[in-house]
Amino acid sequence: MRLDRLIQVLLPHDEKFYSLFEEMTTLLMRGADLLKELPARLGSGGADLVREFEDLEHQADSVTHRIYAELNATFVTPFDREDIHELASALDDIMDFMNGVAERFLLYKVSECPPPTVTLIDILHSGVEELKQGIPMLRDFHDNDALKKVLERINTYENEADDVFDQAVADLFENERDPVKIIKLKEIYVSLETATDKCEDAANVLETILIKHA
């Protein structure tokens, strides 16, 4: 084990990072749950849903800033500083793109969720669930196999989202004749697919942390 890694393990460090990351995944789970309500709330309930998302995004931004502040104020961190920063950024991005999906439905006056949208929301929800399960495992690296399985499932969900996205866009160009609707739906598909990419980005940071602590 490298000397800097040994020092990091042996010295006491701030436990707040674990709690802040877990708080962030709780907010993300609320956002993913809210996104699943989208098909039923389009129309009269859409504006309220967007306001709820805006509140969640503000809360997520606040947690992210607290993580960065702790990073600047803490001498010994539980894992590498760059990994803490990248993980916080990836998690915050997930919320940003989920919020973007809800906003686009309202701004573009999209009145229904096409089947690919529902499928992508379900896949994203599953990815966020895995992150919520995996983040607390950072507190104890004795159960590495469980965390590895979480990361594998997130990767699988991201691959599924890629396939759904590619087919959805192909079908859109093949069957939709309204160019404005094509633009609107494609942007929504892109936001959902990018959110699943960010789940994988977070998983990649977790994998990096896992490798460094092996």
DRENDO-218064 format. One line per 5 residues: number of its first residue (from 1); their letters; for each residue x, y, z of N, C-alpha, C. Coordinates in pm, whole numbers, plus 50000, padded with zeros to 5 digits. Layout:
residues N
NUM) a) X:Y:Z:X:Y:Z:X:Y:Z | ...
end
This chain:
residues 214
1) mrldr) 50084:49881:50000:50000:50000:50000:50088:50125:50000 | 50058:50221:49914:50135:50344:49908:50128:50418:50040 | 50234:50496:50068:50240:50567:50195:50124:50663:50212 | 50089:50737:50105:49979:50833:50117:49847:50762:50143 | 49829:50642:50083:49707:50565:50106:49703:50514:50249
6) liqvl) 49819:50469:50301:49827:50420:50438:49793:50530:50537 | 49849:50650:50510:49819:50764:50598:49671:50797:50595 | 49613:50791:50476:49470:50823:50461:49383:50725:50538 | 49422:50599:50538:49345:50496:50607:49357:50509:50757 | 49480:50538:50805:49506:50534:50949:49461:50661:51022
11) lphde) 49472:50775:50955:49434:50898:51022:49282:50913:51030 | 49234:50977:51138:49089:51002:51145:49048:51100:51036 | 48928:51080:50980:48882:51170:50877:48734:51202:50898 | 48692:51302:50826:48557:51353:50843:48454:51256:50785 | 48355:51220:50867:48251:51127:50825:48139:51197:50747
16) kfysl) 48146:51329:50739:48036:51402:50677:48017:51366:50530 | 48126:51331:50462:48114:51302:50319:48018:51186:50294 | 48028:51082:50376:47937:50969:50360:47792:51013:50372 | 47764:51091:50475:47627:51136:50499:47578:51227:50387 | 47665:51312:50337:47626:51404:50230:47596:51328:50101
21) feemt) 47679:51230:50068:47652:51151:49947:47523:51071:49962 | 47498:51019:50081:47374:50945:50103:47253:51038:50096 | 47269:51159:50146:47161:51259:50135:47133:51291:49989 | 47240:51299:49910:47224:51328:49768:47148:51216:49697 | 47181:51091:49727:47111:50982:49659:46966:50972:49703
26) tllmr) 46936:51014:49825:46797:51019:49869:46719:51121:49786 | 46780:51236:49760:46717:51337:49674:46700:51285:49532 | 46802:51216:49482:46793:51160:49347:46681:51057:49337 | 46664:50979:49443:46557:50879:49442:46421:50947:49439 | 46408:51055:49513:46282:51131:49509:46257:51185:49367
31) gadll) 46364:51232:49304:46350:51283:49168:46311:51174:49070 | 46372:51056:49084:46339:50945:48995:46195:50900:49017 | 46151:50899:49143:46011:50865:49173:45917:50967:49110 | 45955:51094:49121:45872:51202:49067:45864:51191:48915 | 45975:51154:48853:45976:51141:48708:45882:51030:48662
36) kelpa) 45868:50927:48742:45777:50818:48707:45631:50862:48713 | 45606:50970:48787:45469:51025:48793:45436:51111:48671 | 45538:51143:48593:45520:51237:48482:45407:51201:48386 | 45398:51075:48338:45291:51044:48242:45152:51075:48294 | 45130:51051:48423:44997:51073:48480:44970:51220:48514
41) rlgsg) 45076:51300:48520:45060:51438:48564:45077:51540:48452 | 45091:51493:48330:45100:51586:48219:44969:51664:48207 | 44980:51787:48167:44860:51870:48157:44848:51958:48280 | 44737:51944:48352:44709:52033:48464:44808:52018:48577 | 44863:51898:48596:44957:51876:48707:45102:51895:48669
46) gadlv) 45129:51926:48542:45267:51937:48496:45343:52051:48560 | 45279:52166:48576:45346:52281:48635:45385:52253:48779 | 45297:52187:48854:45328:52154:48993:45447:52057:49000 | 45451:51961:48909:45561:51865:48907:45693:51935:48879 | 45693:52030:48787:45816:52104:48756:45861:52185:48877
51) refed) 45767:52245:48949:45803:52321:49069:45863:52229:49174 | 45809:52109:49189:45866:52012:49282:46007:51975:49242 | 46029:51959:49112:46162:51925:49063:46260:52040:49088 | 46215:52162:49067:46302:52278:49090:46346:52284:49235 | 46254:52251:49326:46288:52249:49468:46391:52139:49497
56) lehqa) 46371:52021:49437:46467:51912:49455:46604:51950:49399 | 46605:52016:49284:46732:52055:49224:46806:52155:49312 | 46732:52248:49371:46795:52344:49462:46854:52272:49583 | 46781:52174:49636:46834:52097:49748:46959:52020:49708 | 46958:51962:49589:47073:51886:49541:47193:51979:49521
61) dsvth) 47169:52098:49466:47276:52195:49449:47337:52232:49585 | 47250:52248:49684:47297:52282:49818:47387:52173:49875 | 47346:52048:49858:47428:51936:49907:47562:51933:49834 | 47559:51954:49704:47683:51954:49625:47777:52062:49674 | 47726:52181:49699:47810:52291:49748:47866:52259:49887
66) riyae) 47786:52191:49969:47834:52151:50102:47947:52049:50091 | 47937:51959:49994:48044:51862:49972:48173:51935:49932 | 48161:52031:49839:48278:52107:49796:48337:52188:49911 | 48251:52244:49995:48299:52322:50109:48373:52233:50208 | 48317:52114:50234:48385:52019:50323:48519:51976:50264
71) lnatf) 48522:51962:50133:48645:51921:50066:48755:52025:50088 | 48717:52152:50084:48814:52258:50105:48856:52272:50251 | 48768:52229:50341:48794:52250:50484:48852:52128:50554 | 48853:52012:50488:48894:51888:50553:49036:51850:50513 | 49119:51822:50614:49259:51787:50588:49272:51644:50536
76) vtpfd) 49210:51549:50604:49217:51409:50562:49077:51363:50521 | 49063:51323:50397:48933:51279:50343:48929:51126:50339 | 48808:51068:50340:48798:50921:50342:48847:50855:50214 | 48845:50927:50103:48905:50880:49978:48952:51001:49899 | 49016:50980:49787:49086:51088:49718:48995:51206:49686
81) redih) 49052:51324:49697:48976:51447:49677:48915:51455:49537 | 48994:51418:49437:48941:51426:49301:48824:51332:49280 | 48826:51217:49348:48714:51122:49338:48590:51177:49407 | 48609:51243:49520:48496:51306:49589:48433:51413:49499 | 48517:51493:49438:48468:51600:49350:48395:51542:49230
86) elasa) 48452:51440:49166:48390:51382:49047:48259:51312:49081 | 48255:51245:49195:48132:51176:49234:48021:51278:49262 | 48054:51383:49335:47955:51488:49364:47903:51550:49235 | 47993:51575:49142:47954:51637:49015:47863:51546:48933 | 47895:51417:48927:47814:51321:48850:47675:51309:48910
91) lddim) 47665:51301:49042:47535:51289:49107:47450:51414:49084 | 47514:51530:49093:47442:51655:49069:47393:51663:48924 | 47473:51613:48831:47434:51613:48690:47309:51527:48667 | 47298:51416:48739:47179:51330:48723:47053:51409:48755 | 47056:51483:48866:46940:51563:48903:46913:51671:48799
96) dfmng) 47019:51735:48749:47001:51841:48650:46930:51788:48525 | 46970:51670:48478:46908:51617:48357:46767:51566:48383 | 46740:51510:48500:46602:51471:48532:46513:51594:48535 | 46561:51700:48599:46484:51824:48602:46463:51878:48460 | 46565:51864:48376:46553:51910:48239:46445:51837:48162
101) vaerf) 46428:51709:48189:46322:51631:48124:46186:51688:48160 | 46162:51708:48290:46033:51760:48335:46008:51899:48275 | 46110:51984:48275:46094:52120:48221:46060:52117:48072 | 46125:52029:47997:46099:52024:47853:45956:51980:47823 | 45904:51886:47899:45766:51845:47878:45672:51964:47895
106) llykv) 45699:52047:47995:45613:52162:48021:45634:52272:47917 | 45760:52307:47891:45790:52416:47800:45748:52385:47657 | 45767:52259:47616:45735:52220:47479:45588:52181:47461 | 45514:52184:47575:45371:52149:47572:45348:52009:47512 | 45431:51915:47555:45414:51775:47513:45305:51714:47601
111) secpp) 45200:51665:47540:45080:51624:47615:45077:51477:47654 | 45170:51397:47601:45171:51256:47637:45314:51203:47632 | 45336:51094:47706:45467:51030:47709:45469:50914:47610 | 45549:50923:47505:45562:50808:47414:45621:50689:47489 | 45591:50567:47445:45643:50448:47513:45794:50449:47539
116) ptvtl) 45879:50495:47445:46023:50496:47474:46058:50585:47593 | 45981:50694:47610:46006:50783:47724:45979:50710:47855 | 45868:50638:47860:45835:50562:47981:45942:50457:48009 | 45989:50390:47905:46092:50287:47922:46222:50349:47973 | 46261:50461:47915:46385:50527:47959:46373:50577:48103
121) idilh) 46256:50626:48141:46235:50669:48279:46249:50550:48374 | 46193:50435:48335:46203:50315:48419:46349:50271:48434 | 46424:50275:48325:46565:50235:48331:46644:50331:48419 | 46619:50460:48402:46686:50560:48485:46653:50540:48632 | 46527:50512:48660:46484:50488:48799:46562:50371:48858
126) sgvee) 46580:50265:48780:46655:50148:48828:46800:50184:48855 | 46860:50266:48768:46998:50307:48789:47015:50389:48915 | 46922:50480:48941:46928:50562:49062:46910:50474:49186 | 46821:50376:49178:46803:50283:49290:46934:50212:49323 | 47008:50172:49220:47136:50104:49243:47237:50198:49309
131) lkqgi) 47239:50323:49266:47330:50420:49329:47294:50441:49475 | 47165:50448:49503:47122:50466:49642:47163:50347:49727 | 47166:50229:49667:47210:50110:49739:47362:50107:49751 | 47432:50152:49647:47577:50139:49644:47653:50244:49723 | 47604:50367:49725:47677:50475:49792:47705:50444:49940
136) pmlrd) 47609:50392:50018:47640:50361:50158:47750:50256:50176 | 47775:50177:50072:47881:50076:50080:48020:50138:50086 | 48029:50268:50057:48158:50336:50070:48205:50338:50214 | 48113:50326:50308:48150:50329:50449:48231:50206:50491 | 48216:50097:50417:48283:49973:50455:48318:49895:50329
141) fhdnd) 48446:49883:50302:48490:49817:50180:48512:49667:50200 | 48460:49612:50309:48476:49469:50333:48385:49386:50243 | 48278:49447:50193:48184:49374:50108:48197:49424:49964 | 48317:49408:49910:48344:49461:49776:48259:49394:49669 | 48230:49265:49687:48154:49192:49585:48015:49252:49566
146) alkkv) 47952:49293:49675:47819:49352:49666:47823:49482:49587 | 47925:49564:49612:47937:49691:49540:47967:49665:49393 | 48050:49566:49365:48080:49532:49225:47954:49492:49150 | 47864:49420:49215:47739:49379:49149:47651:49500:49121 | 47650:49595:49216:47575:49719:49193:47628:49791:49070
151) lerin) 47759:49801:49060:47820:49871:48948:47793:49800:48816 | 47794:49667:48819:47764:49590:48698:47620:49615:48651 | 47528:49622:48747:47388:49644:48710:47368:49784:48652 | 47438:49883:48709:47428:50019:48655:47479:50022:48512 | 47588:49952:48485:47641:49944:48349:47542:49878:48255
156) tyene) 47475:49774:48303:47375:49705:48222:47259:49798:48188 | 47213:49874:48287:47103:49969:48264:47143:50076:48162 | 47268:50122:48170:47313:50224:48075:47315:50169:47933 | 47357:50044:47919:47355:49981:47786:47212:49965:47734 | 47121:49928:47823:46980:49915:47783:46925:50051:47738
161) addvf) 46961:50156:47812:46913:50290:47775:46967:50331:47638 | 47092:50297:47609:47148:50327:47478:47067:50260:47367 | 47034:50134:47389:46958:50060:47286:46819:50120:47267 | 46752:50151:47378:46617:50210:47368:46625:50346:47299 | 46724:50425:47336:46740:50558:47276:46763:50548:47125
166) dqava) 46855:50462:47084:46886:50449:46942:46762:50408:46861 | 46686:50311:46914:46567:50265:46844:46459:50372:46843 | 46446:50444:46955:46344:50549:46965:46369:50660:46864 | 46495:50701:46851:46528:50807:46755:46508:50758:46612 | 46548:50633:46585:46528:50577:46451:46379:50573:46416
171) dlfen) 46296:50528:46511:46152:50522:46487:46093:50663:46468 | 46146:50758:46543:46098:50895:46534:46122:50950:46394 | 46241:50931:46343:46273:50980:46209:46198:50904:46100 | 46168:50779:46128:46100:50696:46029:45951:50725:46021 | 45889:50749:46136:45743:50752:46140:45680:50889:46165
176) erdpv) 45754:50981:46224:45697:51111:46258:45718:51209:46143 | 45613:51276:46103:45620:51370:45992:45627:51516:46036 | 45599:51542:46163:45604:51678:46214:45747:51709:46262 | 45820:51795:46192:45960:51820:46230:45975:51884:46368 | 45878:51965:46406:45884:52027:46539:45871:51921:46647
181) kiikl) 45779:51827:46629:45762:51720:46727:45887:51632:46734 | 45950:51610:46619:46074:51532:46617:46179:51599:46706 | 46194:51730:46690:46293:51804:46768:46262:51796:46918 | 46134:51817:46952:46094:51814:47093:46123:51679:47157 | 46076:51572:47092:46091:51438:47152:46236:51394:47154
186) keiyv) 46311:51429:47051:46452:51389:47049:46527:51453:47165 | 46498:51579:47194:46565:51645:47306:46530:51577:47439 | 46405:51535:47454:46364:51464:47575:46435:51330:47584 | 46442:51258:47472:46514:51130:47472:46660:51150:47509 | 46721:51254:47453:46862:51281:47482:46884:51309:47630
191) sleta) 46796:51387:47691:46810:51419:47833:46799:51295:47920 | 46704:51207:47888:46688:51084:47965:46808:50992:47947 | 46855:50979:47823:46969:50891:47799:47095:50946:47865 | 47111:51078:47863:47227:51139:47926:47223:51121:48077 | 47104:51126:48136:47092:51102:48280:47140:50962:48317
196) tdkce) 47109:50863:48233:47159:50728:48260:47310:50722:48239 | 47362:50800:48145:47508:50809:48128:47572:50861:48255 | 47510:50960:48317:47565:51018:48439:47561:50918:48555 | 47459:50831:48555:47458:50723:48655:47582:50635:48637 | 47614:50605:48511:47733:50524:48485:47859:50601:48521
201) daanv) 47862:50732:48497:47977:50813:48537:47999:50802:48688 | 47891:50811:48765:47901:50797:48911:47951:50658:48947 | 47900:50557:48877:47944:50419:48902:48092:50403:48871 | 48140:50470:48767:48282:50461:48732:48370:50521:48841 | 48324:50629:48902:48398:50688:49014:48400:50590:49132
206) letil) 48285:50529:49159:48279:50430:49267:48375:50315:49241 | 48383:50273:49115:48475:50164:49080:48620:50207:49101 | 48652:50331:49066:48786:50384:49088:48821:50384:49236 | 48727:50429:49318:48749:50429:49464:48769:50287:49514 | 48690:50195:49463:48699:50055:49504:48836:49997:49470
211) ikha) 48884:50026:49350:49015:49975:49307:49127:50033:49395 | 49118:50161:49426:49221:50225:49506:49225:50171:49649 | 49111:50124:49698:49105:50074:49835:49116:49922:49843 | 49137:49857:49727:49147:49710:49726:49275:49664:49796
end
